[in-house]
Amino acid sequence: MFEILKYDFMIKALIAGVFLSIAITSIGVFVVLKRYSIIADTLSHVSLNGLILGAVIKINPLLSAVLVAIGASVLFEKIRSSKKVYADSILTIFLTAGLALAVLLISTLRNLNLNLTNLLFGSILTISTEDLIIIGFVTTLVIISILLFYKKFFSLCFDEDFEKAMGTNISFYNYLLVILAGLSIGISIQIIGVLLISGLMVIPVVSAFQFKMGFKLSYFIAIFFSLFATISGLVISFTAGIPSGAAIVLVSVAIFALSFVINYKK
């Protein structure tokens, strides 16, 4: 275990993993309650185009992925708030369109310096100091936002109409929530991979909810499960030589299975 701390890239990966676990699971709690679980898959597939854009225009791919994710999340909320299309339908359209565009770009721009396996399944080797700064900044922003607006996010998850009747600017909080989701997903791609991000956003949360201990306690249990899965997954990835995202998600699935069995008869 401690042998991995001899390697600079593993130290960076572990630090990034801790930040990501806190950020993406914190948002995941509200995403699951609003039944937007598919938003993780949707924004991750759209963000893949941001990584490609970054490689083309020679900027940090993580930054370009975050910017594209924010743009997609704002557009999603704009369409959803019009109430002309169901939220799950919008997310499905965005997911398929984002993936189709990414496939087109990858097949067309053949000279791109992108490792497709790393993009899809994550890699512990790709985290730079600049990436750590971006990840740390986004995580701090997510935590501050939740501390400031926790009650509003919580209320909107259960009774948006009540908040609207109370004069709450629900559009602001809905936009803020999806933007934070986009930020969290955008910074997660390099470690977890495009195809597996939803696993870290959703599975620890669902696992925590199995214990039926109230929202606040479930929130911290979900963070704990996410941290355990991420750190364990990174160690397994390093020792077994498998993609980091796959290892993290499989540990998360094992935690869910155990949580489900423990609470099955409750």
C-alpha positions as YAML, in Angstrom:
chain: A
units: angstrom
residues:
- id: 1
  name: MET
  ca: [0.00, 0.00, 0.00]
- id: 2
  name: PHE
  ca: [2.58, 2.56, 1.11]
- id: 3
  name: GLU
  ca: [4.84, 1.61, -1.79]
- id: 4
  name: ILE
  ca: [2.60, 3.53, -4.18]
- id: 5
  name: LEU
  ca: [3.42, 6.76, -2.34]
- id: 6
  name: LYS
  ca: [6.91, 6.55, -3.80]
- id: 7
  name: TYR
  ca: [5.48, 7.51, -7.18]
- id: 8
  name: ASP
  ca: [4.63, 11.13, -7.90]
- id: 9
  name: PHE
  ca: [1.84, 10.25, -10.36]
- id: 10
  name: MET
  ca: [0.13, 8.07, -7.72]
- id: 11
  name: ILE
  ca: [0.26, 10.84, -5.13]
- id: 12
  name: LYS
  ca: [-1.36, 13.18, -7.65]
- id: 13
  name: ALA
  ca: [-3.95, 10.55, -8.55]
- id: 14
  name: LEU
  ca: [-4.85, 9.94, -4.89]
- id: 15
  name: ILE
  ca: [-5.19, 13.66, -4.16]
- id: 16
  name: ALA
  ca: [-7.29, 14.13, -7.28]
- id: 17
  name: GLY
  ca: [-9.36, 11.07, -6.34]
- id: 18
  name: VAL
  ca: [-10.16, 12.46, -2.89]
- id: 19
  name: PHE
  ca: [-11.23, 15.79, -4.39]
- id: 20
  name: LEU
  ca: [-13.32, 14.09, -7.09]
- id: 21
  name: SER
  ca: [-15.05, 11.79, -4.62]
- id: 22
  name: ILE
  ca: [-16.15, 14.72, -2.49]
- id: 23
  name: ALA
  ca: [-17.24, 16.89, -5.43]
- id: 24
  name: ILE
  ca: [-19.04, 14.39, -7.62]
- id: 25
  name: THR
  ca: [-20.79, 12.51, -4.80]
- id: 26
  name: SER
  ca: [-21.88, 15.74, -3.10]
- id: 27
  name: ILE
  ca: [-23.69, 16.71, -6.27]
- id: 28
  name: GLY
  ca: [-24.76, 13.13, -6.88]
- id: 29
  name: VAL
  ca: [-26.90, 13.14, -3.74]
- id: 30
  name: PHE
  ca: [-29.10, 15.90, -5.17]
- id: 31
  name: VAL
  ca: [-28.98, 14.51, -8.71]
- id: 32
  name: VAL
  ca: [-30.28, 11.14, -7.52]
- id: 33
  name: LEU
  ca: [-33.06, 12.75, -5.48]
- id: 34
  name: LYS
  ca: [-34.16, 14.81, -8.50]
- id: 35
  name: ARG
  ca: [-34.08, 11.61, -10.59]
- id: 36
  name: TYR
  ca: [-31.50, 13.05, -12.94]
- id: 37
  name: SER
  ca: [-29.13, 10.08, -12.60]
- id: 38
  name: ILE
  ca: [-28.64, 9.86, -16.35]
- id: 39
  name: ILE
  ca: [-27.19, 13.39, -16.36]
- id: 40
  name: ALA
  ca: [-23.81, 11.94, -15.40]
- id: 41
  name: ASP
  ca: [-23.69, 9.75, -18.51]
- id: 42
  name: THR
  ca: [-25.03, 12.57, -20.65]
- id: 43
  name: LEU
  ca: [-22.58, 15.27, -19.59]
- id: 44
  name: SER
  ca: [-19.62, 12.88, -19.61]
- id: 45
  name: HIS
  ca: [-20.32, 11.92, -23.23]
- id: 46
  name: VAL
  ca: [-20.75, 15.57, -24.18]
- id: 47
  name: SER
  ca: [-17.54, 16.46, -22.29]
- id: 48
  name: LEU
  ca: [-15.62, 14.02, -24.47]
- id: 49
  name: ASN
  ca: [-16.00, 16.62, -27.21]
- id: 50
  name: GLY
  ca: [-14.39, 19.13, -24.85]
- id: 51
  name: LEU
  ca: [-11.35, 16.90, -24.48]
- id: 52
  name: ILE
  ca: [-11.10, 16.65, -28.25]
- id: 53
  name: LEU
  ca: [-11.48, 20.43, -28.57]
- id: 54
  name: GLY
  ca: [-8.68, 20.96, -26.06]
- id: 55
  name: ALA
  ca: [-6.38, 18.68, -28.04]
- id: 56
  name: VAL
  ca: [-7.19, 20.55, -31.26]
- id: 57
  name: ILE
  ca: [-6.70, 24.10, -29.98]
- id: 58
  name: LYS
  ca: [-3.82, 23.16, -27.65]
- id: 59
  name: ILE
  ca: [-5.30, 24.04, -24.27]
- id: 60
  name: ASN
  ca: [-5.66, 21.91, -21.13]
- id: 61
  name: PRO
  ca: [-8.19, 19.20, -22.13]
- id: 62
  name: LEU
  ca: [-9.59, 19.11, -18.61]
- id: 63
  name: LEU
  ca: [-10.42, 22.82, -18.78]
- id: 64
  name: SER
  ca: [-12.07, 22.51, -22.20]
- id: 65
  name: ALA
  ca: [-14.07, 19.48, -20.99]
- id: 66
  name: VAL
  ca: [-15.33, 21.48, -18.01]
- id: 67
  name: LEU
  ca: [-16.36, 24.41, -20.22]
- id: 68
  name: VAL
  ca: [-18.25, 22.15, -22.64]
- id: 69
  name: ALA
  ca: [-19.95, 20.37, -19.72]
- id: 70
  name: ILE
  ca: [-21.09, 23.71, -18.29]
- id: 71
  name: GLY
  ca: [-22.46, 24.79, -21.66]
- id: 72
  name: ALA
  ca: [-24.35, 21.53, -22.08]
- id: 73
  name: SER
  ca: [-25.77, 21.69, -18.55]
- id: 74
  name: VAL
  ca: [-27.04, 25.24, -19.07]
- id: 75
  name: LEU
  ca: [-28.63, 24.29, -22.39]
- id: 76
  name: PHE
  ca: [-30.25, 21.23, -20.79]
- id: 77
  name: GLU
  ca: [-31.80, 23.31, -18.01]
- id: 78
  name: LYS
  ca: [-32.96, 25.94, -20.50]
- id: 79
  name: ILE
  ca: [-34.85, 23.31, -22.52]
- id: 80
  name: ARG
  ca: [-36.14, 21.50, -19.43]
- id: 81
  name: SER
  ca: [-37.51, 24.67, -17.85]
- id: 82
  name: SER
  ca: [-39.55, 25.34, -20.99]
- id: 83
  name: LYS
  ca: [-41.56, 22.22, -20.02]
- id: 84
  name: LYS
  ca: [-41.94, 21.29, -23.68]
- id: 85
  name: VAL
  ca: [-39.73, 18.19, -23.47]
- id: 86
  name: TYR
  ca: [-39.35, 15.72, -20.58]
- id: 87
  name: ALA
  ca: [-36.02, 15.91, -18.73]
- id: 88
  name: ASP
  ca: [-35.09, 12.27, -19.42]
- id: 89
  name: SER
  ca: [-35.80, 12.74, -23.12]
- id: 90
  name: ILE
  ca: [-33.55, 15.82, -23.28]
- id: 91
  name: LEU
  ca: [-30.75, 13.98, -21.51]
- id: 92
  name: THR
  ca: [-31.05, 11.02, -23.90]
- id: 93
  name: ILE
  ca: [-30.89, 13.33, -26.91]
- id: 94
  name: PHE
  ca: [-27.83, 15.12, -25.51]
- id: 95
  name: LEU
  ca: [-26.14, 11.81, -24.69]
- id: 96
  name: THR
  ca: [-26.55, 10.31, -28.13]
- id: 97
  name: ALA
  ca: [-25.73, 13.56, -29.93]
- id: 98
  name: GLY
  ca: [-22.61, 14.10, -27.81]
- id: 99
  name: LEU
  ca: [-21.38, 10.57, -28.39]
- id: 100
  name: ALA
  ca: [-22.12, 10.70, -32.11]
- id: 101
  name: LEU
  ca: [-20.24, 13.99, -32.49]
- id: 102
  name: ALA
  ca: [-17.28, 12.63, -30.53]
- id: 103
  name: VAL
  ca: [-17.11, 9.52, -32.72]
- id: 104
  name: LEU
  ca: [-17.25, 11.70, -35.82]
- id: 105
  name: LEU
  ca: [-14.46, 13.98, -34.58]
- id: 106
  name: ILE
  ca: [-12.22, 11.10, -33.49]
- id: 107
  name: SER
  ca: [-12.64, 9.32, -36.82]
- id: 108
  name: THR
  ca: [-12.08, 12.53, -38.79]
- id: 109
  name: LEU
  ca: [-9.19, 14.08, -36.84]
- id: 110
  name: ARG
  ca: [-6.86, 11.11, -37.00]
- id: 111
  name: ASN
  ca: [-3.76, 13.01, -35.88]
- id: 112
  name: LEU
  ca: [-5.17, 13.78, -32.43]
- id: 113
  name: ASN
  ca: [-2.89, 12.86, -29.55]
- id: 114
  name: LEU
  ca: [-5.62, 11.12, -27.56]
- id: 115
  name: ASN
  ca: [-5.62, 7.68, -25.96]
- id: 116
  name: LEU
  ca: [-9.18, 6.43, -26.48]
- id: 117
  name: THR
  ca: [-8.92, 3.72, -23.82]
- id: 118
  name: ASN
  ca: [-7.85, 6.26, -21.20]
- id: 119
  name: LEU
  ca: [-10.70, 8.58, -22.18]
- id: 120
  name: LEU
  ca: [-13.32, 5.85, -21.96]
- id: 121
  name: PHE
  ca: [-12.13, 4.03, -18.84]
- id: 122
  name: GLY
  ca: [-9.84, 6.47, -17.03]
- id: 123
  name: SER
  ca: [-6.13, 6.45, -16.27]
- id: 124
  name: ILE
  ca: [-4.08, 7.28, -13.16]
- id: 125
  name: LEU
  ca: [-1.17, 8.37, -15.34]
- id: 126
  name: THR
  ca: [-2.74, 11.46, -16.88]
- id: 127
  name: ILE
  ca: [-3.11, 13.81, -13.89]
- id: 128
  name: SER
  ca: [-0.83, 16.86, -14.02]
- id: 129
  name: THR
  ca: [-0.20, 19.57, -11.45]
- id: 130
  name: GLU
  ca: [-2.33, 21.93, -13.55]
- id: 131
  name: ASP
  ca: [-5.15, 19.37, -13.50]
- id: 132
  name: LEU
  ca: [-4.89, 19.16, -9.70]
- id: 133
  name: ILE
  ca: [-5.31, 22.92, -9.43]
- id: 134
  name: ILE
  ca: [-8.46, 22.81, -11.59]
- id: 135
  name: ILE
  ca: [-9.87, 19.84, -9.67]
- id: 136
  name: GLY
  ca: [-9.15, 21.47, -6.32]
- id: 137
  name: PHE
  ca: [-10.76, 24.74, -7.40]
- id: 138
  name: VAL
  ca: [-13.91, 23.03, -8.68]
- id: 139
  name: THR
  ca: [-14.22, 20.87, -5.54]
- id: 140
  name: THR
  ca: [-13.92, 23.96, -3.33]
- id: 141
  name: LEU
  ca: [-16.58, 25.72, -5.40]
- id: 142
  name: VAL
  ca: [-18.93, 22.73, -5.10]
- id: 143
  name: ILE
  ca: [-18.53, 22.48, -1.33]
- id: 144
  name: ILE
  ca: [-19.01, 26.23, -0.79]
- id: 145
  name: SER
  ca: [-22.14, 26.20, -2.96]
- id: 146
  name: ILE
  ca: [-23.63, 23.27, -1.05]
- id: 147
  name: LEU
  ca: [-22.89, 24.91, 2.30]
- id: 148
  name: LEU
  ca: [-24.54, 28.14, 1.15]
- id: 149
  name: PHE
  ca: [-27.57, 26.67, -0.63]
- id: 150
  name: TYR
  ca: [-28.05, 23.27, 0.98]
- id: 151
  name: LYS
  ca: [-31.61, 23.97, 2.19]
- id: 152
  name: LYS
  ca: [-32.73, 25.25, -1.22]
- id: 153
  name: PHE
  ca: [-31.20, 22.31, -3.10]
- id: 154
  name: PHE
  ca: [-32.82, 19.89, -0.66]
- id: 155
  name: SER
  ca: [-36.24, 21.54, -0.90]
- id: 156
  name: LEU
  ca: [-36.12, 21.71, -4.72]
- id: 157
  name: CYS
  ca: [-35.47, 17.98, -4.86]
- id: 158
  name: PHE
  ca: [-38.77, 17.24, -3.09]
- id: 159
  name: ASP
  ca: [-41.16, 20.11, -3.70]
- id: 160
  name: GLU
  ca: [-40.21, 22.58, -6.41]
- id: 161
  name: ASP
  ca: [-43.76, 23.91, -6.61]
- id: 162
  name: PHE
  ca: [-43.72, 24.87, -2.92]
- id: 163
  name: GLU
  ca: [-40.49, 26.83, -3.35]
- id: 164
  name: LYS
  ca: [-41.96, 28.56, -6.38]
- id: 165
  name: ALA
  ca: [-45.05, 29.52, -4.37]
- id: 166
  name: MET
  ca: [-42.77, 30.92, -1.66]
- id: 167
  name: GLY
  ca: [-41.19, 33.25, -4.21]
- id: 168
  name: THR
  ca: [-37.91, 31.37, -4.54]
- id: 169
  name: ASN
  ca: [-36.00, 31.98, -7.75]
- id: 170
  name: ILE
  ca: [-36.04, 28.29, -8.63]
- id: 171
  name: SER
  ca: [-34.42, 28.88, -12.02]
- id: 172
  name: PHE
  ca: [-31.27, 30.17, -10.32]
- id: 173
  name: TYR
  ca: [-30.93, 27.12, -8.08]
- id: 174
  name: ASN
  ca: [-31.75, 24.65, -10.85]
- id: 175
  name: TYR
  ca: [-29.18, 26.26, -13.14]
- id: 176
  name: LEU
  ca: [-26.62, 26.29, -10.33]
- id: 177
  name: LEU
  ca: [-27.19, 22.61, -9.54]
- id: 178
  name: VAL
  ca: [-26.78, 21.42, -13.14]
- id: 179
  name: ILE
  ca: [-23.74, 23.67, -13.63]
- id: 180
  name: LEU
  ca: [-22.12, 22.18, -10.52]
- id: 181
  name: ALA
  ca: [-22.95, 18.73, -11.90]
- id: 182
  name: GLY
  ca: [-21.29, 19.69, -15.19]
- id: 183
  name: LEU
  ca: [-18.20, 20.97, -13.37]
- id: 184
  name: SER
  ca: [-17.92, 17.82, -11.25]
- id: 185
  name: ILE
  ca: [-18.32, 15.50, -14.23]
- id: 186
  name: GLY
  ca: [-15.92, 17.49, -16.41]
- id: 187
  name: ILE
  ca: [-13.07, 17.21, -13.90]
- id: 188
  name: SER
  ca: [-13.66, 13.48, -13.39]
- id: 189
  name: ILE
  ca: [-13.09, 12.22, -16.91]
- id: 190
  name: GLN
  ca: [-9.35, 11.66, -16.74]
- id: 191
  name: ILE
  ca: [-9.39, 9.42, -13.67]
- id: 192
  name: ILE
  ca: [-12.77, 7.70, -14.04]
- id: 193
  name: GLY
  ca: [-13.37, 7.79, -17.79]
- id: 194
  name: VAL
  ca: [-16.31, 8.87, -19.90]
- id: 195
  name: LEU
  ca: [-18.20, 5.57, -19.70]
- id: 196
  name: LEU
  ca: [-17.95, 5.10, -15.93]
- id: 197
  name: ILE
  ca: [-18.51, 8.52, -14.33]
- id: 198
  name: SER
  ca: [-22.15, 7.81, -13.51]
- id: 199
  name: GLY
  ca: [-20.94, 4.93, -11.35]
- id: 200
  name: LEU
  ca: [-19.19, 7.26, -8.92]
- id: 201
  name: MET
  ca: [-21.95, 9.88, -9.00]
- id: 202
  name: VAL
  ca: [-24.84, 7.48, -8.43]
- id: 203
  name: ILE
  ca: [-23.74, 4.17, -6.87]
- id: 204
  name: PRO
  ca: [-22.29, 5.47, -3.55]
- id: 205
  name: VAL
  ca: [-25.40, 7.61, -3.09]
- id: 206
  name: VAL
  ca: [-27.79, 4.73, -3.73]
- id: 207
  name: SER
  ca: [-25.69, 2.52, -1.43]
- id: 208
  name: ALA
  ca: [-25.92, 5.09, 1.37]
- id: 209
  name: PHE
  ca: [-29.69, 5.45, 0.95]
- id: 210
  name: GLN
  ca: [-30.09, 1.72, 1.60]
- id: 211
  name: PHE
  ca: [-29.45, 2.37, 5.30]
- id: 212
  name: LYS
  ca: [-32.40, 4.82, 5.60]
- id: 213
  name: MET
  ca: [-30.65, 7.07, 8.11]
- id: 214
  name: GLY
  ca: [-31.94, 10.46, 7.01]
- id: 215
  name: PHE
  ca: [-30.60, 12.84, 4.43]
- id: 216
  name: LYS
  ca: [-27.66, 14.41, 6.26]
- id: 217
  name: LEU
  ca: [-26.22, 11.17, 7.57]
- id: 218
  name: SER
  ca: [-26.79, 9.49, 4.21]
- id: 219
  name: TYR
  ca: [-24.84, 12.32, 2.58]
- id: 220
  name: PHE
  ca: [-21.76, 11.64, 4.71]
- id: 221
  name: ILE
  ca: [-22.10, 7.88, 4.30]
- id: 222
  name: ALA
  ca: [-22.18, 8.39, 0.52]
- id: 223
  name: ILE
  ca: [-19.01, 10.51, 0.70]
- id: 224
  name: PHE
  ca: [-17.32, 7.80, 2.79]
- id: 225
  name: PHE
  ca: [-18.32, 5.07, 0.34]
- id: 226
  name: SER
  ca: [-17.09, 7.20, -2.57]
- id: 227
  name: LEU
  ca: [-13.74, 7.91, -0.91]
- id: 228
  name: PHE
  ca: [-13.26, 4.24, -0.05]
- id: 229
  name: ALA
  ca: [-14.12, 3.13, -3.58]
- id: 230
  name: THR
  ca: [-11.88, 5.72, -5.20]
- id: 231
  name: ILE
  ca: [-8.81, 5.14, -3.03]
- id: 232
  name: SER
  ca: [-9.22, 1.35, -3.14]
- id: 233
  name: GLY
  ca: [-9.84, 1.46, -6.88]
- id: 234
  name: LEU
  ca: [-6.71, 3.52, -7.52]
- id: 235
  name: VAL
  ca: [-4.59, 1.11, -5.47]
- id: 236
  name: ILE
  ca: [-6.08, -1.88, -7.32]
- id: 237
  name: SER
  ca: [-5.55, -0.10, -10.64]
- id: 238
  name: PHE
  ca: [-1.89, 0.47, -9.82]
- id: 239
  name: THR
  ca: [-1.17, -3.03, -8.55]
- id: 240
  name: ALA
  ca: [-3.23, -4.96, -11.12]
- id: 241
  name: GLY
  ca: [-2.54, -2.74, -14.13]
- id: 242
  name: ILE
  ca: [-6.20, -2.18, -15.00]
- id: 243
  name: PRO
  ca: [-7.99, 1.08, -15.90]
- id: 244
  name: SER
  ca: [-8.61, 3.19, -12.80]
- id: 245
  name: GLY
  ca: [-12.24, 3.96, -13.65]
- id: 246
  name: ALA
  ca: [-13.13, 0.28, -13.95]
- id: 247
  name: ALA
  ca: [-11.51, -0.54, -10.61]
- id: 248
  name: ILE
  ca: [-13.25, 2.35, -8.83]
- id: 249
  name: VAL
  ca: [-16.69, 1.47, -10.19]
- id: 250
  name: LEU
  ca: [-16.33, -2.24, -9.42]
- id: 251
  name: VAL
  ca: [-15.48, -1.44, -5.81]
- id: 252
  name: SER
  ca: [-18.53, 0.87, -5.73]
- id: 253
  name: VAL
  ca: [-20.71, -1.94, -7.07]
- id: 254
  name: ALA
  ca: [-19.36, -4.30, -4.39]
- id: 255
  name: ILE
  ca: [-20.23, -1.71, -1.70]
- id: 256
  name: PHE
  ca: [-23.75, -1.39, -3.12]
- id: 257
  name: ALA
  ca: [-24.21, -5.17, -3.17]
- id: 258
  name: LEU
  ca: [-23.11, -5.41, 0.46]
- id: 259
  name: SER
  ca: [-25.33, -2.47, 1.48]
- id: 260
  name: PHE
  ca: [-28.32, -4.00, -0.29]
- id: 261
  name: VAL
  ca: [-27.84, -7.41, 1.34]
- id: 262
  name: ILE
  ca: [-27.39, -5.91, 4.84]
- id: 263
  name: ASN
  ca: [-30.57, -3.83, 4.51]
- id: 264
  name: TYR
  ca: [-32.63, -6.26, 2.44]
- id: 265
  name: LYS
  ca: [-35.08, -7.21, 5.22]
- id: 266
  name: LYS
  ca: [-35.33, -3.77, 6.83]
...
